[in-house]
Amino acid sequence: MAIAIIGGGISGLTVAWYLQQAGVAYDLFEANNRAGGTIRTQPTDGYLLETGPNSLQLSDDLRDLVQDLGLTEQLRDTAAVSANRYVLRNGRYRKLPGKPQQLLFDGFFSLKARYHILRELSRPAAPTDPNETLAGFIRRRFDQELVDYALNPFISGIYAGDPEQLLLHKTFPQLAALEQAHGSVLKGFAKSGSGQRRRIVSLQGGLQTLTDTLTQRLVHYHSNQAINSIARQPDGTYQLSTSVEAMPTPYSAVVLALPAYAAAALLKPLFAPEAAALANVYYPPMAAVYSSYPREAVTHPLDGFGALHPKKENRYAAGSVWTTSLFSDRAPAGEVLFTTFVGGAQYEEQARQPEAAQKAAVHQELSQLYGIEGQPTWQFRYYWERAIPQFDTRIVPAHAAAATLAEHRIYTAANWLAGVGVPDCIRHARKLSRQLIDM
């Protein structure tokens, strides 16, 4: 009997791919005319824009998927300077230590902070607390300066989140595990080899090459078919009604590869409490403002991945990726392209401002921080009303709801359960597909 997959983002596509490889019948339904979800590469006016993730860590599962699809030769590494990450401190950009052992010696942190870093090596582990936040954990193990100038910008850059709200055991449980196993996070990093950076990659033509290739290889992919309802039959199977027709096929299981709020709307008639938990997951708004300048107009060397702004610095944007420092083909020759992020959990007011106001504010801030003369050659804005799901206290009942739904053969393959990164979604989707194959 077939399996229904609702949602054609990277999670749904990956589940479908591995089911197809195993000869398991499935139907994948996508409401829009294109698959890929938030992975979207948009050629615009001679620029190549990523309006979702701009690059990916090459995890083992991502590498396997790329190889299976015959795309290995199309992998593109970021430039060597991408190892450098900058953080704004006291109004100027400073390079963040790249390895845990450098925290003590490169001068980024104050003497007081370095003393607390050294003390962390001998500070005993505390009992596990499921309600501990990321900020609470780093403050307890180190001190407030590391929360302000390391954790805060890092979490803003990855989750568009607030480390005072995000839960440790839901976002980075490996940190808690290192503390419990080694008595010290830094000792744990040293002994386990953790903290080593993976390759950062894109694909020729942009990241959408991955999702486009998956879509082309899937035999039972149905675009422009939104699911209107899910009905449970007396024998425990499910039938779906789409925007095109009622599907006569009974499905033995349903995979929800959807944002939590979209899954909630479908589930409410059958599973009201679980739907309410999913509807409560918080997705803050965010905008990406793309700004291009002549290279000679920018005095900063742009020798890195980009720069992040700690909330403590009271800046307009959360930070910028130096797009053309990573991939030189993303803008016309002689131009440098910044991808600046406005919004997230700590910057909601800025995210909701009009497009013209955002573009002007971003240009003003870039000009001040990077020593830019003149106006941008070109600007573009992309907006998400609901960007990245937040793994705060509201995610706990949503994850519990996903476990309950799985008992009824309604499974979840989405970033609000798997983790917000594309490699997390691929890993989770691959694991789920194995479970479905063995079902």
RAGICOR-V998280 format. One record per residue. N is the residue number from 0. PHI is phi in degrees with one decimal (* if undefined). PSI is psi as a letter, one per 30 degrees, with the letter a starting at -180 (none if undefined). Layout:
BEGIN
N	PHI	PSI
N	PHI	PSI
END
This chain:
BEGIN
0	*	k
1	-79.2	l
2	-115.6	k
3	-93.8	k
4	-119.1	k
5	-109.6	j
6	116.4	k
7	-107.4	h
8	-76.2	a
9	-60.7	e
10	-67.6	e
11	-63.5	e
12	-62.6	e
13	-68.1	e
14	-58.5	e
15	-60.6	e
16	-60.3	e
17	-73.7	e
18	-64.7	e
19	-62.8	e
20	-62.3	e
21	-92.0	f
22	78.2	g
23	-91.9	k
24	-68.3	k
25	-155.4	l
26	-134.7	k
27	-108.6	k
28	-110.2	k
29	-122.9	k
30	-71.6	f
31	-99.3	l
32	-86.5	f
33	-137.6	k
34	-93.9	l
35	113.6	f
36	59.7	b
37	-78.0	f
38	-78.2	j
39	-149.6	k
40	-106.6	k
41	-123.1	j
42	-70.3	k
43	-144.9	j
44	53.5	h
45	88.6	g
46	-108.8	l
47	-112.7	j
48	-102.9	k
49	-100.6	j
50	-96.6	g
51	-133.2	b
52	-61.2	k
53	-94.8	f
54	-164.7	l
55	-133.7	k
56	-74.4	k
57	-84.0	i
58	-73.9	l
59	-62.3	e
60	-68.7	e
61	-65.1	e
62	-60.1	e
63	-62.8	e
64	-64.6	e
65	-59.8	e
66	-65.7	e
67	-58.3	e
68	-87.3	f
69	73.3	g
70	-106.9	g
71	-56.0	e
72	-68.8	f
73	-95.3	f
74	-64.4	k
75	-126.9	j
76	-76.1	k
77	-68.8	l
78	-61.8	l
79	-58.4	e
80	-66.4	f
81	-63.9	f
82	-66.7	f
83	-86.2	k
84	-122.5	k
85	-113.4	k
86	-132.1	k
87	-76.3	k
88	-141.9	k
89	53.8	h
90	84.4	g
91	-138.0	l
92	-82.3	k
93	-130.2	k
94	-72.7	k
95	-78.0	k
96	-53.8	k
97	-88.2	f
98	-134.0	l
99	-54.2	e
100	-68.7	f
101	-78.5	f
102	-57.4	e
103	-86.5	f
104	-121.6	f
105	-95.5	f
106	85.4	g
107	-65.8	e
108	-98.9	l
109	-68.7	l
110	-60.1	e
111	-63.1	e
112	-64.2	e
113	-65.8	e
114	-63.0	e
115	-68.9	e
116	-63.1	e
117	-63.9	e
118	-65.4	f
119	-59.4	f
120	-62.9	f
121	-114.5	g
122	-77.7	k
123	-69.7	l
124	-70.7	k
125	-100.4	l
126	-57.7	k
127	-64.6	k
128	-125.0	j
129	-65.3	f
130	-97.7	g
131	-70.9	k
132	-87.8	l
133	-59.4	e
134	-63.5	e
135	-61.7	e
136	-66.2	e
137	-66.9	e
138	-64.3	e
139	-70.2	e
140	-80.6	e
141	-124.4	c
142	-164.4	a
143	-65.8	e
144	-62.5	e
145	-71.0	e
146	-63.0	e
147	-69.9	e
148	-113.4	f
149	-123.1	e
150	-67.8	e
151	-57.8	e
152	-66.4	e
153	-61.7	e
154	-70.6	e
155	-63.2	e
156	-72.2	e
157	-91.8	e
158	-101.5	f
159	52.6	h
160	-118.7	l
161	-113.4	j
162	-65.2	f
163	-74.0	f
164	-110.9	e
165	-73.5	k
166	-83.4	k
167	-57.9	e
168	-73.7	f
169	-99.2	f
170	-101.2	e
171	-132.7	i
172	-63.1	f
173	-64.4	f
174	-66.4	e
175	-62.2	e
176	-65.1	e
177	-63.2	e
178	-62.5	e
179	-69.3	e
180	-80.2	e
181	-120.7	f
182	77.4	f
183	-154.5	k
184	-65.3	e
185	-66.0	e
186	-62.7	e
187	-62.7	e
188	-59.4	e
189	-65.4	e
190	-77.5	e
191	-92.5	f
192	77.0	g
193	-67.5	l
194	91.7	f
195	-76.6	k
196	-78.0	k
197	-80.3	l
198	-61.4	k
199	-105.6	k
200	-136.2	l
201	-131.7	a
202	-129.3	l
203	-56.1	k
204	87.0	f
205	102.6	l
206	-67.7	f
207	-64.5	f
208	-55.5	e
209	-64.5	e
210	-72.4	e
211	-63.4	e
212	-65.2	e
213	-57.7	e
214	-59.8	e
215	-64.9	f
216	-86.4	f
217	-85.1	k
218	-79.2	e
219	-114.4	h
220	-100.0	k
221	-122.6	j
222	-89.0	l
223	55.3	h
224	-130.5	i
225	-73.9	k
226	-86.9	k
227	-89.0	e
228	-158.9	l
229	-120.6	k
230	-116.3	k
231	-96.1	k
232	-90.0	l
233	-56.8	f
234	-86.1	g
235	90.1	f
236	-83.6	l
237	-125.7	k
238	-122.9	k
239	-114.9	k
240	-115.8	k
241	-105.0	l
242	-67.8	f
243	-99.2	e
244	-164.5	l
245	-80.5	k
246	-83.3	k
247	-73.6	f
248	-67.6	k
249	-80.9	k
250	-111.8	k
251	-74.6	f
252	-153.7	l
253	-125.5	k
254	-110.1	k
255	-93.6	j
256	-103.4	i
257	-133.2	l
258	-57.9	l
259	-59.4	e
260	-67.8	e
261	-71.6	e
262	-63.2	e
263	-59.9	e
264	-63.0	e
265	-72.7	e
266	-83.2	f
267	-53.3	e
268	-64.9	f
269	-98.5	e
270	-134.6	i
271	-61.0	e
272	-62.8	e
273	-66.7	e
274	-61.7	e
275	-63.0	e
276	-64.2	e
277	-68.9	e
278	-64.3	f
279	-86.0	f
280	-64.0	k
281	-92.5	k
282	-120.7	j
283	-73.3	l
284	-78.8	l
285	-156.8	k
286	-126.0	k
287	-112.6	k
288	-109.7	k
289	-99.2	k
290	-130.1	k
291	-117.6	k
292	-136.8	l
293	-61.2	k
294	-56.7	e
295	-71.0	f
296	-85.2	f
297	-109.0	j
298	-83.3	f
299	-67.4	k
300	-69.0	f
301	53.3	h
302	-96.8	h
303	-173.8	a
304	-71.8	e
305	159.5	a
306	-139.1	k
307	-113.9	l
308	-114.4	j
309	-58.3	k
310	-56.1	e
311	-61.5	f
312	-81.0	f
313	54.3	h
314	-102.6	l
315	-74.8	e
316	-100.6	l
317	-77.5	f
318	145.1	a
319	-137.7	k
320	-93.2	k
321	-89.2	i
322	-57.7	e
323	-77.1	f
324	-76.7	f
325	-88.4	e
326	-135.7	j
327	-71.2	f
328	-92.2	g
329	-89.4	f
330	-149.5	l
331	-58.0	l
332	-55.3	k
333	85.1	g
334	-110.1	l
335	-117.5	k
336	-116.3	k
337	-104.4	k
338	-109.9	j
339	-108.4	k
340	-103.3	k
341	-122.1	j
342	120.6	a
343	91.9	a
344	-63.0	f
345	-98.2	f
346	-136.8	h
347	-61.2	e
348	-59.6	e
349	-64.6	e
350	-61.4	e
351	-92.6	g
352	-72.1	l
353	-59.7	l
354	-56.8	e
355	-62.0	e
356	-65.7	e
357	-63.9	e
358	-60.4	e
359	-64.8	e
360	-67.2	e
361	-65.2	e
362	-59.5	e
363	-61.0	e
364	-69.4	e
365	-60.8	e
366	-60.0	e
367	-70.1	e
368	-81.2	f
369	-111.1	g
370	63.3	h
371	-97.5	k
372	-100.5	k
373	87.5	a
374	-88.7	l
375	-65.9	k
376	-64.6	e
377	-162.5	k
378	-140.3	l
379	-150.4	k
380	-127.2	k
381	-124.5	k
382	-124.3	k
383	-114.6	j
384	-67.3	e
385	-129.3	j
386	-94.2	c
387	-111.4	k
388	-63.8	k
389	-97.2	k
390	-90.3	i
391	-101.0	a
392	-62.8	f
393	-74.1	f
394	-78.8	f
395	-62.4	e
396	-65.9	f
397	-67.3	e
398	-66.4	e
399	-64.4	e
400	-63.4	e
401	-60.6	e
402	-65.6	e
403	-64.6	e
404	-62.5	e
405	-62.3	f
406	-64.5	f
407	-103.4	g
408	61.6	h
409	-114.7	j
410	-106.5	l
411	-114.3	k
412	-132.2	j
413	-160.3	l
414	-69.4	f
415	-73.6	f
416	-112.0	e
417	-75.7	e
418	123.3	l
419	-79.3	f
420	-81.4	l
421	-58.0	e
422	-59.0	e
423	-61.7	e
424	-65.2	e
425	-65.2	e
426	-60.7	e
427	-64.6	e
428	-64.9	e
429	-65.9	e
430	-63.3	e
431	-64.0	e
432	-61.1	e
433	-62.8	e
434	-62.6	e
435	-68.3	e
436	-62.1	e
437	-84.5	f
438	-68.2	none
END
